[in-house]
Amino acid sequence: MKVSCGPYAAGQPYDSDEASLIRTARRDFAKAIKLPSAYVARASALASTSYDAWTRARPANDFATMLPFLEKAVDLSREYAGFFAPYQHVADPLIDAAEEGMTTASVRSLFAGLRSELIPIVCAIADQPVPGDGCLHGSFSEPKQLEFSLSVVKQFGYDTDRGRLDKTHHPFCAKFSAGDVRITTRVDEKHFGDALFSTMHEAGHALYEQGVAAALAGTPLGSGTSAGVHESQSRLWENVVGRGRAFWEHYYPVLRNTFPDQFRQIGFETFYRAINRVQRSLIRTDADEVTYNLHIMMRFDLEVELLEGHLRIKDLPEAWRARMRADLGLASADDRDGCLQDVHWYGGTGTVGGGFQSYTIGNILSAQFYAAAVKALPNIPLEIAKGEFATLHGWLREQLYQHGRKFQSSEVVMRATGGPMSTTPYLAYLRAKYGELYRLELAP
Ligand code: ZN
């Protein structure tokens, strides 16, 4: 007997748990049955052999070995798109898998505006001397770094009765259930920063997951809504809050007490500039807040061109260098620090495309959510400067976290911020913060 939930859902309010569950489960199901299991098996087989080859090819600077793997991945990506035909652009189904409701056209228009505004900001800052970061190098004991990092994220609101912090090689957040959301970090005893900022980053993901309403636990709605919205929370807590002046007004004295020998002679401004220094660099994962998005937009454009067939795979290394020169003013002679540097095209889902844009969408939304929170509750920055985060955390929980996957990213952004996704708050944030840091007039 066929039972339909449609009429029942139609009688429920759109934002009720029931209607949202039926709407979302139906969409998930419709997508899942489009992918034949034989395709999924081929894609995961490619992902594992390709990843294995990449772990050796990257250190050996050997793009030639990866070329056939990448060719297969591009073919599989087109095949993936074919299961979701008709589509406007071949990358649309891949983007939709990460950012439901977004398309190549919508990401392109968002990024085009951002890129043209960002490049002059990067150029203006790059003309200035690079601030020193010597104060971050020295001897910083692992237990003290871990203790300091954990105390900060607990203060953010991370609930250690439902989670814990451990060490790893590549930091991540893992949710086993609503009652068990764990985070990991890595510690370098010769460098202060990595452990703390990656703990904050993963705690941002964890706060989102811990904040999903208990009623949604164990249902298809029981997690964050999209990769980009998830990333907005890791970046909000790591960058907007954790690299902010207000945060360190409270926490720099605490840090000095934790590492008195290392920071006694170091003034606040020196430290604050060191943790926010902007420098053009080759490696995405080392990039600062300002240049980071140029790395992402470049990857997005290149993978779209690969999928369209406008860029041949053998021409990728040179296309990469050309774009690096155009956007960042530097390029690596080798491929190790060029088009071989990220695992995304050589592992993961066995496809190319649909992954990178979420990082920049995360940055854009981190500022948009924060600006909306401060507009609603103007005391938030003053509270942060006292080491208090409950008002900000409460707003995010109310507006975003509790809803889990009830709403798609565009709906959640509209509901929480009163408008569609926009680069305006993010650019205003960068101009204000880095204009002040570098004493520059970064007016639009
Ligand atoms: Zn993240």
Residues whose N, C-alpha, C, O or C-beta is under 5 A from the ligand:
A	BS01	ZN	E231 S234
